[in-house]
Amino acid sequence: MHILINDQPVEVPAGSTLADAITQAQPSAPFAAALNREFVPLHRYASLQLRAGDTIEIIRPVTGG
């Protein structure tokens, strides 16, 4: 199934969750994730099943001032 992670096309197996896609992307901690432009709390990553065409944004915090 085709999805986008940070605007890059990615193929994931049917039935994949947000947690599966994040594991595949291997982001460095710390990060936050949004599914279809909606922030997703960490405790929901494993329960959110993906659908073809979903868009995931993996966002790293910016520090400084």
CORHU-V237387 format. One record per helix or strand. SS is the DSSP state (hx for helix, st for strand). FROM is the first residue (numbers start at 1). LEN is the number of residues. If there is no record, write none. Layout:
ss:SS from:FROM len:LEN
ss:SS from:FROM len:LEN
This chain:
ss:st from:2 len:4
ss:st from:8 len:4
ss:st from:17 len:1
ss:hx from:18 len:8
ss:st from:32 len:4
ss:st from:38 len:3
ss:hx from:42 len:3
ss:st from:49 len:1
ss:st from:55 len:5
